[in-house]
Amino acid sequence: MLHGICYAFFFATVYIFIDEFFPKDIRSSAQGLFNFLILGLGPFVSNFASSVLKEKYVKNGVPDFKEIFMYPCGVALGAVLLLLLFFHPPYAKAHHIVEPRNG
């Protein structure tokens, strides 16, 4: 249940961000790229990775899910660090500050 709620908020947040910060002429392309990465490339790569991890961490015919799930947790932590370091939305738009016009 928590995954579904977080997933919905994640998609809603991304679409709001795209609408707020991308020019109108490339919004649909940005949403398409986002959909491709999250719904296409991500699952495709994870299917291969999960099968390799499952084979690596099987004990007595039972997958060791604790070890298997440490990998996606590490990837998520790495993504958070990348966002903290490199993602800085424009301040004026993020805080709805109206900039004065000249003339």
N, CA, C and O atoms as CSV, one atom per row, in Angstrom:
chain,resi,resn,atom,element,x,y,z
A,1,MET,N,N,0.825,-1.182,0.000
A,1,MET,CA,C,0.000,0.000,0.000
A,1,MET,C,C,0.877,1.257,0.000
A,1,MET,O,O,0.594,2.211,-0.724
A,2,LEU,N,N,1.916,1.258,0.792
A,2,LEU,CA,C,2.809,2.413,0.846
A,2,LEU,C,C,3.497,2.638,-0.501
A,2,LEU,O,O,3.688,3.782,-0.913
A,3,HIS,N,N,3.866,1.569,-1.181
A,3,HIS,CA,C,4.507,1.698,-2.490
A,3,HIS,C,C,3.577,2.398,-3.470
A,3,HIS,O,O,4.016,3.269,-4.221
A,4,GLY,N,N,2.310,2.033,-3.475
A,4,GLY,CA,C,1.357,2.650,-4.386
A,4,GLY,C,C,1.192,4.139,-4.131
A,4,GLY,O,O,1.140,4.933,-5.070
A,5,ILE,N,N,1.110,4.515,-2.877
A,5,ILE,CA,C,0.964,5.931,-2.521
A,5,ILE,C,C,2.215,6.709,-2.931
A,5,ILE,O,O,2.112,7.781,-3.527
A,6,CYS,N,N,3.387,6.176,-2.615
A,6,CYS,CA,C,4.637,6.856,-2.973
A,6,CYS,C,C,4.794,6.951,-4.486
A,6,CYS,O,O,5.243,7.971,-5.011
A,7,TYR,N,N,4.423,5.887,-5.176
A,7,TYR,CA,C,4.508,5.855,-6.640
A,7,TYR,C,C,3.628,6.948,-7.248
A,7,TYR,O,O,4.055,7.658,-8.158
A,8,ALA,N,N,2.400,7.079,-6.743
A,8,ALA,CA,C,1.482,8.103,-7.242
A,8,ALA,C,C,2.020,9.503,-6.969
A,8,ALA,O,O,1.964,10.364,-7.847
A,9,PHE,N,N,2.539,9.745,-5.766
A,9,PHE,CA,C,3.097,11.060,-5.443
A,9,PHE,C,C,4.335,11.346,-6.293
A,9,PHE,O,O,4.552,12.484,-6.710
A,10,PHE,N,N,5.136,10.330,-6.547
A,10,PHE,CA,C,6.329,10.499,-7.377
A,10,PHE,C,C,5.933,10.959,-8.778
A,10,PHE,O,O,6.492,11.928,-9.292
A,11,PHE,N,N,4.971,10.270,-9.402
A,11,PHE,CA,C,4.540,10.656,-10.747
A,11,PHE,C,C,3.905,12.038,-10.747
A,11,PHE,O,O,4.192,12.847,-11.630
A,12,ALA,N,N,3.053,12.320,-9.781
A,12,ALA,CA,C,2.405,13.630,-9.726
A,12,ALA,C,C,3.445,14.737,-9.564
A,12,ALA,O,O,3.350,15.777,-10.217
A,13,THR,N,N,4.424,14.524,-8.711
A,13,THR,CA,C,5.465,15.524,-8.480
A,13,THR,C,C,6.277,15.783,-9.736
A,13,THR,O,O,6.582,16.931,-10.059
A,14,VAL,N,N,6.625,14.727,-10.438
A,14,VAL,CA,C,7.413,14.897,-11.664
A,14,VAL,C,C,6.617,15.657,-12.707
A,14,VAL,O,O,7.161,16.550,-13.357
A,15,TYR,N,N,5.349,15.333,-12.887
A,15,TYR,CA,C,4.553,16.035,-13.888
A,15,TYR,C,C,4.338,17.501,-13.504
A,15,TYR,O,O,4.341,18.371,-14.375
A,16,ILE,N,N,4.157,17.778,-12.240
A,16,ILE,CA,C,4.044,19.174,-11.798
A,16,ILE,C,C,5.346,19.912,-12.063
A,16,ILE,O,O,5.331,21.049,-12.535
A,17,PHE,N,N,6.482,19.268,-11.761
A,17,PHE,CA,C,7.780,19.888,-12.009
A,17,PHE,C,C,7.971,20.166,-13.498
A,17,PHE,O,O,8.418,21.250,-13.872
A,18,ILE,N,N,7.638,19.204,-14.345
A,18,ILE,CA,C,7.787,19.390,-15.787
A,18,ILE,C,C,6.920,20.547,-16.263
A,18,ILE,O,O,7.381,21.380,-17.043
A,19,ASP,N,N,5.676,20.614,-15.810
A,19,ASP,CA,C,4.792,21.714,-16.209
A,19,ASP,C,C,5.299,23.063,-15.729
A,19,ASP,O,O,5.099,24.072,-16.405
A,20,GLU,N,N,5.947,23.098,-14.586
A,20,GLU,CA,C,6.407,24.352,-14.002
A,20,GLU,C,C,7.695,24.866,-14.637
A,20,GLU,O,O,7.835,26.070,-14.852
A,21,PHE,N,N,8.628,23.983,-14.938
A,21,PHE,CA,C,9.972,24.425,-15.304
A,21,PHE,C,C,10.361,24.212,-16.758
A,21,PHE,O,O,11.369,24.766,-17.196
A,22,PHE,N,N,9.613,23.437,-17.520
A,22,PHE,CA,C,9.973,23.202,-18.911
A,22,PHE,C,C,9.155,24.105,-19.818
A,22,PHE,O,O,7.979,24.352,-19.549
A,23,PRO,N,N,9.764,24.604,-20.895
A,23,PRO,CA,C,9.000,25.404,-21.867
A,23,PRO,C,C,7.885,24.564,-22.497
A,23,PRO,O,O,8.005,23.344,-22.612
A,24,LYS,N,N,6.805,25.229,-22.902
A,24,LYS,CA,C,5.635,24.520,-23.427
A,24,LYS,C,C,5.966,23.642,-24.625
A,24,LYS,O,O,5.369,22.580,-24.799
A,25,ASP,N,N,6.911,24.077,-25.451
A,25,ASP,CA,C,7.184,23.331,-26.677
A,25,ASP,C,C,7.910,22.006,-26.445
A,25,ASP,O,O,7.953,21.175,-27.352
A,26,ILE,N,N,8.485,21.783,-25.252
A,26,ILE,CA,C,9.166,20.509,-25.010
A,26,ILE,C,C,8.591,19.725,-23.827
A,26,ILE,O,O,9.160,18.713,-23.416
A,27,ARG,N,N,7.483,20.183,-23.289
A,27,ARG,CA,C,6.895,19.480,-22.139
A,27,ARG,C,C,6.515,18.041,-22.475
A,27,ARG,O,O,6.800,17.123,-21.706
A,28,SER,N,N,5.880,17.851,-23.609
A,28,SER,CA,C,5.466,16.480,-23.944
A,28,SER,C,C,6.680,15.593,-24.166
A,28,SER,O,O,6.644,14.409,-23.830
A,29,SER,N,N,7.754,16.139,-24.722
A,29,SER,CA,C,8.980,15.354,-24.897
A,29,SER,C,C,9.594,15.006,-23.548
A,29,SER,O,O,10.079,13.891,-23.360
A,30,ALA,N,N,9.580,15.947,-22.609
A,30,ALA,CA,C,10.125,15.689,-21.275
A,30,ALA,C,C,9.306,14.615,-20.572
A,30,ALA,O,O,9.869,13.735,-19.920
A,31,GLN,N,N,7.979,14.679,-20.697
A,31,GLN,CA,C,7.134,13.657,-20.085
A,31,GLN,C,C,7.351,12.304,-20.754
A,31,GLN,O,O,7.337,11.273,-20.082
A,32,GLY,N,N,7.550,12.297,-22.065
A,32,GLY,CA,C,7.826,11.051,-22.767
A,32,GLY,C,C,9.141,10.436,-22.338
A,32,GLY,O,O,9.234,9.222,-22.158
A,33,LEU,N,N,10.165,11.270,-22.174
A,33,LEU,CA,C,11.463,10.776,-21.709
A,33,LEU,C,C,11.342,10.214,-20.299
A,33,LEU,O,O,11.875,9.144,-20.005
A,34,PHE,N,N,10.652,10.922,-19.443
A,34,PHE,CA,C,10.434,10.442,-18.082
A,34,PHE,C,C,9.722,9.092,-18.092
A,34,PHE,O,O,10.137,8.166,-17.395
A,35,ASN,N,N,8.662,8.980,-18.872
A,35,ASN,CA,C,7.927,7.714,-18.948
A,35,ASN,C,C,8.807,6.585,-19.470
A,35,ASN,O,O,8.746,5.463,-18.967
A,36,PHE,N,N,9.625,6.879,-20.478
A,36,PHE,CA,C,10.525,5.864,-21.014
A,36,PHE,C,C,11.512,5.384,-19.958
A,36,PHE,O,O,11.740,4.182,-19.819
A,37,LEU,N,N,12.094,6.311,-19.219
A,37,LEU,CA,C,13.083,5.934,-18.211
A,37,LEU,C,C,12.469,5.145,-17.066
A,37,LEU,O,O,13.048,4.156,-16.619
A,38,ILE,N,N,11.301,5.568,-16.583
A,38,ILE,CA,C,10.692,4.946,-15.415
A,38,ILE,C,C,9.887,3.696,-15.765
A,38,ILE,O,O,9.935,2.709,-15.032
A,39,LEU,N,N,9.157,3.727,-16.862
A,39,LEU,CA,C,8.278,2.602,-17.199
A,39,LEU,C,C,8.872,1.674,-18.255
A,39,LEU,O,O,8.345,0.584,-18.476
A,40,GLY,N,N,9.951,2.081,-18.909
A,40,GLY,CA,C,10.540,1.264,-19.966
A,40,GLY,C,C,11.936,0.777,-19.637
A,40,GLY,O,O,12.147,-0.418,-19.427
A,41,LEU,N,N,12.883,1.686,-19.590
A,41,LEU,CA,C,14.275,1.323,-19.368
A,41,LEU,C,C,14.503,0.763,-17.965
A,41,LEU,O,O,15.223,-0.223,-17.807
A,42,GLY,N,N,13.910,1.366,-16.963
A,42,GLY,CA,C,14.095,0.909,-15.583
A,42,GLY,C,C,13.682,-0.540,-15.376
A,42,GLY,O,O,14.485,-1.335,-14.887
A,43,PRO,N,N,12.454,-0.907,-15.732
A,43,PRO,CA,C,12.056,-2.307,-15.583
A,43,PRO,C,C,12.875,-3.267,-16.455
A,43,PRO,O,O,13.158,-4.390,-16.040
A,44,PHE,N,N,13.250,-2.834,-17.643
A,44,PHE,CA,C,14.055,-3.677,-18.529
A,44,PHE,C,C,15.389,-4.021,-17.882
A,44,PHE,O,O,15.786,-5.186,-17.858
A,45,VAL,N,N,16.084,-3.011,-17.354
A,45,VAL,CA,C,17.376,-3.234,-16.698
A,45,VAL,C,C,17.200,-4.036,-15.410
A,45,VAL,O,O,17.999,-4.925,-15.115
A,46,SER,N,N,16.155,-3.722,-14.647
A,46,SER,CA,C,15.971,-4.411,-13.366
A,46,SER,C,C,15.628,-5.888,-13.547
A,46,SER,O,O,15.959,-6.704,-12.687
A,47,ASN,N,N,14.974,-6.244,-14.648
A,47,ASN,CA,C,14.700,-7.662,-14.889
A,47,ASN,C,C,15.989,-8.453,-15.051
A,47,ASN,O,O,16.106,-9.565,-14.537
A,48,PHE,N,N,16.944,-7.891,-15.754
A,48,PHE,CA,C,18.227,-8.575,-15.908
A,48,PHE,C,C,18.995,-8.613,-14.587
A,48,PHE,O,O,19.537,-9.648,-14.201
A,49,ALA,N,N,19.033,-7.474,-13.907
A,49,ALA,CA,C,19.785,-7.405,-12.647
A,49,ALA,C,C,19.178,-8.324,-11.586
A,49,ALA,O,O,19.911,-8.994,-10.858
A,50,SER,N,N,17.863,-8.360,-11.494
A,50,SER,CA,C,17.240,-9.186,-10.457
A,50,SER,C,C,17.464,-10.670,-10.700
A,50,SER,O,O,17.604,-11.436,-9.746
A,51,SER,N,N,17.500,-11.086,-11.955
A,51,SER,CA,C,17.754,-12.510,-12.206
A,51,SER,C,C,19.186,-12.887,-11.834
A,51,SER,O,O,19.427,-13.984,-11.329
A,52,VAL,N,N,20.133,-11.988,-12.078
A,52,VAL,CA,C,21.528,-12.244,-11.693
A,52,VAL,C,C,21.651,-12.282,-10.170
A,52,VAL,O,O,22.314,-13.163,-9.621
A,53,LEU,N,N,21.018,-11.332,-9.491
A,53,LEU,CA,C,21.085,-11.292,-8.022
A,53,LEU,C,C,20.399,-12.502,-7.396
A,53,LEU,O,O,20.875,-13.044,-6.398
A,54,LYS,N,N,19.287,-12.921,-7.981
A,54,LYS,CA,C,18.580,-14.080,-7.434
A,54,LYS,C,C,19.464,-15.328,-7.516
A,54,LYS,O,O,19.519,-16.117,-6.573
A,55,GLU,N,N,20.150,-15.500,-8.640
A,55,GLU,CA,C,21.046,-16.652,-8.780
A,55,GLU,C,C,22.215,-16.577,-7.794
A,55,GLU,O,O,22.667,-17.595,-7.270
A,56,LYS,N,N,22.694,-15.357,-7.551
A,56,LYS,CA,C,23.855,-15.177,-6.669
A,56,LYS,C,C,23.504,-15.423,-5.202
A,56,LYS,O,O,24.325,-15.955,-4.454
A,57,TYR,N,N,22.303,-15.045,-4.783
A,57,TYR,CA,C,21.935,-15.090,-3.367
A,57,TYR,C,C,20.852,-16.116,-3.062
A,57,TYR,O,O,19.910,-15.824,-2.326
A,58,VAL,N,N,20.977,-17.302,-3.616
A,58,VAL,CA,C,20.059,-18.393,-3.282
A,58,VAL,C,C,20.759,-19.324,-2.297
A,58,VAL,O,O,21.864,-19.804,-2.550
A,59,LYS,N,N,20.096,-19.568,-1.174
A,59,LYS,CA,C,20.624,-20.486,-0.162
A,59,LYS,C,C,19.609,-21.602,0.057
A,59,LYS,O,O,18.476,-21.351,0.468
A,60,ASN,N,N,20.020,-22.820,-0.216
A,60,ASN,CA,C,19.146,-24.000,-0.079
A,60,ASN,C,C,17.865,-23.855,-0.904
A,60,ASN,O,O,16.788,-24.262,-0.467
A,61,GLY,N,N,17.990,-23.278,-2.087
A,61,GLY,CA,C,16.840,-23.105,-2.970
A,61,GLY,C,C,15.938,-21.948,-2.621
A,61,GLY,O,O,14.913,-21.757,-3.276
A,62,VAL,N,N,16.283,-21.161,-1.606
A,62,VAL,CA,C,15.457,-20.027,-1.171
A,62,VAL,C,C,16.248,-18.736,-1.369
A,62,VAL,O,O,17.361,-18.614,-0.858
A,63,PRO,N,N,15.686,-17.761,-2.112
A,63,PRO,CA,C,16.397,-16.488,-2.294
A,63,PRO,C,C,16.549,-15.743,-0.970
A,63,PRO,O,O,15.619,-15.695,-0.165
A,64,ASP,N,N,17.720,-15.167,-0.755
A,64,ASP,CA,C,17.975,-14.343,0.429
A,64,ASP,C,C,17.596,-12.902,0.076
A,64,ASP,O,O,18.425,-12.127,-0.401
A,65,PHE,N,N,16.343,-12.564,0.316
A,65,PHE,CA,C,15.824,-11.274,-0.122
A,65,PHE,C,C,16.485,-10.102,0.590
A,65,PHE,O,O,16.561,-9.009,0.029
A,66,LYS,N,N,16.957,-10.305,1.793
A,66,LYS,CA,C,17.644,-9.218,2.494
A,66,LYS,C,C,18.872,-8.782,1.696
A,66,LYS,O,O,19.090,-7.587,1.497
A,67,GLU,N,N,19.658,-9.728,1.247
A,67,GLU,CA,C,20.847,-9.404,0.445
A,67,GLU,C,C,20.461,-8.843,-0.925
A,67,GLU,O,O,21.081,-7.900,-1.418
A,68,ILE,N,N,19.441,-9.430,-1.527
A,68,ILE,CA,C,19.012,-8.985,-2.866
A,68,ILE,C,C,18.549,-7.536,-2.818
A,68,ILE,O,O,18.910,-6.747,-3.692
A,69,PHE,N,N,17.751,-7.169,-1.809
A,69,PHE,CA,C,17.191,-5.820,-1.758
A,69,PHE,C,C,18.192,-4.759,-1.299
A,69,PHE,O,O,17.896,-3.566,-1.361
A,70,MET,N,N,19.351,-5.173,-0.847
A,70,MET,CA,C,20.377,-4.185,-0.508
A,70,MET,C,C,20.865,-3.447,-1.764
A,70,MET,O,O,21.257,-2.284,-1.679
A,71,TYR,N,N,20.844,-4.102,-2.909
A,71,TYR,CA,C,21.278,-3.464,-4.156
A,71,TYR,C,C,20.345,-2.330,-4.582
A,71,TYR,O,O,20.828,-1.226,-4.835
A,72,PRO,N,N,19.020,-2.554,-4.674
A,72,PRO,CA,C,18.165,-1.423,-5.024
A,72,PRO,C,C,18.194,-0.305,-3.977
A,72,PRO,O,O,18.040,0.868,-4.317
A,73,CYS,N,N,18.391,-0.668,-2.709
A,73,CYS,CA,C,18.511,0.365,-1.676
A,73,CYS,C,C,19.751,1.221,-1.926
A,73,CYS,O,O,19.710,2.442,-1.781
A,74,GLY,N,N,20.844,0.578,-2.298
A,74,GLY,CA,C,22.073,1.311,-2.616
A,74,GLY,C,C,21.905,2.209,-3.827
A,74,GLY,O,O,22.401,3.336,-3.845
A,75,VAL,N,N,21.202,1.712,-4.844
A,75,VAL,CA,C,20.946,2.528,-6.039
A,75,VAL,C,C,20.082,3.731,-5.674
A,75,VAL,O,O,20.338,4.840,-6.143
A,76,ALA,N,N,19.064,3.524,-4.845
A,76,ALA,CA,C,18.203,4.630,-4.412
A,76,ALA,C,C,18.995,5.665,-3.618
A,76,ALA,O,O,18.812,6.868,-3.807
A,77,LEU,N,N,19.865,5.206,-2.740
A,77,LEU,CA,C,20.700,6.129,-1.976
A,77,LEU,C,C,21.626,6.921,-2.906
A,77,LEU,O,O,21.816,8.124,-2.725
A,78,GLY,N,N,22.194,6.241,-3.893
A,78,GLY,CA,C,23.039,6.930,-4.873
A,78,GLY,C,C,22.259,7.975,-5.654
A,78,GLY,O,O,22.776,9.057,-5.935
A,79,ALA,N,N,21.015,7.658,-6.008
A,79,ALA,CA,C,20.175,8.617,-6.731
A,79,ALA,C,C,19.870,9.840,-5.868
A,79,ALA,O,O,19.875,10.969,-6.358
A,80,VAL,N,N,19.606,9.611,-4.587
A,80,VAL,CA,C,19.361,10.732,-3.675
A,80,VAL,C,C,20.589,11.633,-3.593
A,80,VAL,O,O,20.465,12.857,-3.629
A,81,LEU,N,N,21.756,11.041,-3.485
A,81,LEU,CA,C,22.987,11.833,-3.416
A,81,LEU,C,C,23.206,12.632,-4.699
A,81,LEU,O,O,23.597,13.798,-4.644
A,82,LEU,N,N,22.955,12.009,-5.857
A,82,LEU,CA,C,23.089,12.728,-7.123
A,82,LEU,C,C,22.120,13.905,-7.200
A,82,LEU,O,O,22.489,14.988,-7.653
A,83,LEU,N,N,20.880,13.691,-6.755
A,83,LEU,CA,C,19.911,14.787,-6.752
A,83,LEU,C,C,20.349,15.917,-5.830
A,83,LEU,O,O,20.255,17.088,-6.195
A,84,LEU,N,N,20.824,15.574,-4.648
A,84,LEU,CA,C,21.267,16.602,-3.707
A,84,LEU,C,C,22.447,17.404,-4.255
A,84,LEU,O,O,22.539,18.612,-4.034
A,85,LEU,N,N,23.333,16.737,-4.959
A,85,LEU,CA,C,24.527,17.409,-5.471
A,85,LEU,C,C,24.276,18.209,-6.742
A,85,LEU,O,O,24.827,19.299,-6.900
A,86,PHE,N,N,23.456,17.692,-7.648
A,86,PHE,CA,C,23.387,18.269,-8.990
A,86,PHE,C,C,22.045,18.867,-9.386
A,86,PHE,O,O,21.966,19.532,-10.419
A,87,PHE,N,N,20.999,18.660,-8.618
A,87,PHE,CA,C,19.685,19.153,-9.003
A,87,PHE,C,C,19.346,20.404,-8.206
A,87,PHE,O,O,19.134,20.355,-6.995
A,88,HIS,N,N,19.302,21.508,-8.907
A,88,HIS,CA,C,18.983,22.789,-8.279
A,88,HIS,C,C,18.002,23.543,-9.176
A,88,HIS,O,O,18.426,24.210,-10.120
A,89,PRO,N,N,16.686,23.447,-8.898
A,89,PRO,CA,C,15.719,24.159,-9.739
A,89,PRO,C,C,15.881,25.663,-9.581
A,89,PRO,O,O,16.363,26.135,-8.551
A,90,PRO,N,N,15.480,26.410,-10.593
A,90,PRO,CA,C,15.582,27.873,-10.494
A,90,PRO,C,C,14.828,28.393,-9.273
A,90,PRO,O,O,13.675,28.031,-9.043
A,91,TYR,N,N,15.482,29.232,-8.507
A,91,TYR,CA,C,14.925,29.721,-7.243
A,91,TYR,C,C,13.654,30.537,-7.456
A,91,TYR,O,O,12.679,30.361,-6.725
A,92,ALA,N,N,13.654,31.412,-8.431
A,92,ALA,CA,C,12.510,32.311,-8.620
A,92,ALA,C,C,11.241,31.519,-8.900
A,92,ALA,O,O,10.193,31.831,-8.334
A,93,LYS,N,N,11.301,30.507,-9.755
A,93,LYS,CA,C,10.111,29.730,-10.064
A,93,LYS,C,C,9.726,28.823,-8.901
A,93,LYS,O,O,8.542,28.627,-8.624
A,94,ALA,N,N,10.719,28.276,-8.228
A,94,ALA,CA,C,10.430,27.359,-7.131
A,94,ALA,C,C,9.699,28.061,-5.995
A,94,ALA,O,O,8.921,27.429,-5.280
A,95,HIS,N,N,9.937,29.358,-5.817
A,95,HIS,CA,C,9.322,30.090,-4.724
A,95,HIS,C,C,8.318,31.127,-5.216
A,95,HIS,O,O,7.885,31.992,-4.455
A,96,HIS,N,N,7.956,31.035,-6.477
A,96,HIS,CA,C,6.947,31.911,-7.088
A,96,HIS,C,C,7.238,33.391,-6.831
A,96,HIS,O,O,6.334,34.168,-6.525
A,97,ILE,N,N,8.498,33.763,-6.960
A,97,ILE,CA,C,8.882,35.157,-6.800
A,97,ILE,C,C,8.666,35.873,-8.142
A,97,ILE,O,O,9.138,35.421,-9.185
A,98,VAL,N,N,7.962,36.965,-8.092
A,98,VAL,CA,C,7.726,37.738,-9.310
A,98,VAL,C,C,8.893,38.689,-9.490
A,98,VAL,O,O,9.137,39.564,-8.659
A,99,GLU,N,N,9.606,38.506,-10.586
A,99,GLU,CA,C,10.752,39.364,-10.862
A,99,GLU,C,C,10.273,40.653,-11.526
A,99,GLU,O,O,9.386,40.606,-12.378
A,100,PRO,N,N,10.848,41.818,-11.152
A,100,PRO,CA,C,10.400,43.082,-11.735
A,100,PRO,C,C,10.749,43.151,-13.215
A,100,PRO,O,O,11.783,42.651,-13.657
A,101,ARG,N,N,9.847,43.789,-13.969
A,101,ARG,CA,C,10.063,43.962,-15.404
A,101,ARG,C,C,10.696,45.304,-15.655
A,101,ARG,O,O,10.390,46.287,-14.980
A,102,ASN,N,N,11.572,45.342,-16.621
A,102,ASN,CA,C,12.205,46.610,-17.014
A,102,ASN,C,C,11.301,47.302,-18.018
A,102,ASN,O,O,10.877,46.700,-19.004
A,103,GLY,N,N,11.011,48.561,-17.763
A,103,GLY,CA,C,10.252,49.354,-18.715
A,103,GLY,C,C,8.850,49.334,-18.440
A,103,GLY,O,O,8.071,49.960,-19.158
